[in-house]
Amino acid sequence: MLNYGVIGCGAVFEVFQVNALAQASGVKLLAVCDINQDRLSAIQKKYQVPRTYTDYHALLQDKDIEVVMINLPQHLHREIALKSAQAGKHVYVEKPIATTLKDARDIIESCRENGVKLCVGHQRRFITTELKAKEMIEAGELGKIFKVRAVACWFEARKSLLSKDWWYKKECGGGPLMRWGVHKTDTLHFLLGKKPLRVYAEMGQFVHQGGGVTVEDNLLALYRFEGDIIGELEVSNSQHEWKFGGEYIEIFGDKGTLRYWPSEGIMRIYIPGNKDPLPGCEETIEIIPDGKEMIRIHESFVKSIEKNTSPPVTGEEGYVALEMALGAYYSAETGKAVRFPLTNEAGG
Ligand SMILES: NC(=O)c1ccc[n+]([C@@H]2O[C@H](COP(=O)([O-])OP(=O)(O)OC[C@H]3O[C@@H](n4cnc5c(N)ncnc54)[C@H](O)[C@@H]3O)[C@@H](O)[C@H]2O)c1
C-alpha cells in the first residue's frame, strides 16, 4: 500500500481521480494540497482525506507520502515535479507532462537522478475500447496497418472557455491540442507502437477570437510514422457535434478497417476477405467502457514501484505525446513539414 499526496484539487481530481484513488488497490489517499483554502476544505470534508496542506512544500516534507500526484495546469508541472523527485517521492504527473520539451526532459532527468518512478497521466490507454483496438492490431486482425485517424472535436461555450485562464492562453498550454489532443497523439503512438517521423499541420482561430484567447480553436495534423503509416489528428473546440459524435478513431489495415468511439464503446470492424464490400460484412461489437481506466493506471503504477518495473506510461512516452503536439504547432506556425526529433528552433 502506497500513500498518495495530491497537489491540485481542481476539476480532474474531482471528476476523474478521487473515486479511482479510493478504489485502486494498493493506493491510500493520505493528503491533498491546494492553494485555494475553500476548495481544500470542501474536498477534505466531502472525501474525508486525513491530511490537508495549502503549501505544497509542507506536503513534500510529509515523510509518510510516497507518491505525489501533480494535478496542476501543465505550465506548473515542472517546478513541483522536480521538487517532488528531490524530496524522494515517486511522481504521477497529469498530461501533458509539461508545456515545453525542455521542461519535460528536466522532469524525466530529475526523477532518474533521484531514483524515483515517473508516470504520466495518459490513462486513456487503459479504456477498454483502446485496449481492444491495441489487441486487434497486435493480433494482426486488420492486417498491415497503413493509416490511422484520431478525431476529438466538439464545442466549448465561450463562457466555459474563459472560465480558466490556462485553457485559453498559449503560454499556459491551453488550446484543444494541448488540453485533449495530446491524449490522441499518445493514442496514435500507443496503438501503432511506432515512432513519428514528421508532421504537417494547419490550425487557426476561426471562432474563439478576442477576449485574450491566444490558442487555436481547430487544428489538423498529418503525421508520417515509421513502418510506412500515415496518421491524422483533428481537434477542435468550436465544432458543433452531438454527444460523442466528435470523438472517434479509425484504423485501416490491408485486411480490414476498425472504427470506434472510445468513450461510447461502439466498435465497428469490417473485414471483407477477398470479396467486394457486401452488406453484412461489417461486424459491430459493443464494448461498454467500464470507466476503470484511472484505477488501472494507478494500480499498475503502484505495482511498478513495488516491483521496480517500468511504469504504465513512462516519462519518455509522455515526451513523445508532447513532442508530436509541439511539432504540429511549429508546422502550423511556419507552414512547413517538421521532422522528429524536433530541433531547438522547433521547440526541441
Ligand atoms: N487525464 C485526463 O483525462 C485529464 C483531464 C482533465 C485535465 N487533465 C490535466 O490535469 C491537470 C489539472 O487540470 P484541472 O482541470 O484539474 O485544472 P484546474 O484548474 O481545475 O485545477 C487546478 C487546481 O490546482 C490548484 N493550484 C494551482 N496552483 C497550485 C499550487 N501551487 N499548489 C497547490 N494547488 C495549486 C488550483 O487552486 C486548482 O484547484 C492539467 O494538466 C490538465 O491538462 C487531465
PDBQT file of the ligand as one rigid body, heavy atoms in Angstrom, charges set to zero:
ROOT
HETATM    1  N1  LIG A 401      -6.040  12.779 -17.635  1.00  0.00    +0.000 N 
HETATM    2  C1  LIG A 401      -7.130  13.411 -18.016  1.00  0.00    +0.000 C 
HETATM    3  O1  LIG A 401      -8.017  12.853 -18.646  1.00  0.00    +0.000 OA
HETATM    4  C2  LIG A 401      -7.250  14.880 -17.687  1.00  0.00    +0.000 A 
HETATM    5  C3  LIG A 401      -8.500  15.502 -17.753  1.00  0.00    +0.000 A 
HETATM    6  C4  LIG A 401      -8.570  16.865 -17.433  1.00  0.00    +0.000 A 
HETATM    7  C5  LIG A 401      -7.417  17.559 -17.076  1.00  0.00    +0.000 A 
HETATM    8  N2  LIG A 401      -6.214  16.915 -17.037  1.00  0.00    +0.000 N 
HETATM    9  C6  LIG A 401      -4.979  17.613 -16.664  1.00  0.00    +0.000 C 
HETATM   10  O2  LIG A 401      -4.945  17.747 -15.246  1.00  0.00    +0.000 OA
HETATM   11  C7  LIG A 401      -4.271  18.957 -14.884  1.00  0.00    +0.000 C 
HETATM   12  C8  LIG A 401      -5.174  19.793 -13.986  1.00  0.00    +0.000 C 
HETATM   13  O3  LIG A 401      -6.355  20.096 -14.665  1.00  0.00    +0.000 OA
HETATM   14  P1  LIG A 401      -7.675  20.603 -13.897  1.00  0.00    +0.000 P 
HETATM   15  O4  LIG A 401      -8.736  20.649 -14.926  1.00  0.00    +0.000 OA
HETATM   16  O5  LIG A 401      -7.895  19.817 -12.659  1.00  0.00    +0.000 OA
HETATM   17  O6  LIG A 401      -7.220  22.088 -13.513  1.00  0.00    +0.000 OA
HETATM   18  P2  LIG A 401      -7.991  23.104 -12.546  1.00  0.00    +0.000 P 
HETATM   19  O7  LIG A 401      -7.597  24.460 -12.974  1.00  0.00    +0.000 OA
HETATM   20  O8  LIG A 401      -9.446  22.748 -12.460  1.00  0.00    +0.000 OA
HETATM   21  O9  LIG A 401      -7.380  22.783 -11.112  1.00  0.00    +0.000 OA
HETATM   22  C9  LIG A 401      -6.071  23.105 -10.742  1.00  0.00    +0.000 C 
HETATM   23  C10 LIG A 401      -6.032  23.219  -9.214  1.00  0.00    +0.000 C 
HETATM   24  O10 LIG A 401      -4.681  23.449  -8.826  1.00  0.00    +0.000 OA
HETATM   25  C11 LIG A 401      -4.682  24.394  -7.776  1.00  0.00    +0.000 C 
HETATM   26  N3  LIG A 401      -3.347  25.007  -7.719  1.00  0.00    +0.000 N 
HETATM   27  C12 LIG A 401      -2.791  25.896  -8.579  1.00  0.00    +0.000 A 
HETATM   28  N4  LIG A 401      -1.525  26.196  -8.193  1.00  0.00    +0.000 NA
HETATM   29  C13 LIG A 401      -1.271  25.451  -7.077  1.00  0.00    +0.000 A 
HETATM   30  C14 LIG A 401      -0.141  25.282  -6.229  1.00  0.00    +0.000 A 
HETATM   31  N5  LIG A 401       0.992  25.951  -6.443  1.00  0.00    +0.000 N 
HETATM   32  N6  LIG A 401      -0.242  24.448  -5.176  1.00  0.00    +0.000 NA
HETATM   33  C15 LIG A 401      -1.379  23.770  -4.940  1.00  0.00    +0.000 A 
HETATM   34  N7  LIG A 401      -2.506  23.872  -5.714  1.00  0.00    +0.000 NA
HETATM   35  C16 LIG A 401      -2.436  24.698  -6.771  1.00  0.00    +0.000 A 
HETATM   36  C17 LIG A 401      -5.816  25.354  -8.131  1.00  0.00    +0.000 C 
HETATM   37  O11 LIG A 401      -6.264  26.084  -6.999  1.00  0.00    +0.000 OA
HETATM   38  C18 LIG A 401      -6.866  24.389  -8.676  1.00  0.00    +0.000 C 
HETATM   39  O12 LIG A 401      -7.745  23.923  -7.665  1.00  0.00    +0.000 OA
HETATM   40  C19 LIG A 401      -3.890  19.631 -16.203  1.00  0.00    +0.000 C 
HETATM   41  O13 LIG A 401      -2.568  19.277 -16.543  1.00  0.00    +0.000 OA
HETATM   42  C20 LIG A 401      -4.875  19.021 -17.193  1.00  0.00    +0.000 C 
HETATM   43  O14 LIG A 401      -4.423  19.039 -18.528  1.00  0.00    +0.000 OA
HETATM   44  C21 LIG A 401      -6.132  15.589 -17.321  1.00  0.00    +0.000 A 
ENDROOT
TORSDOF 0
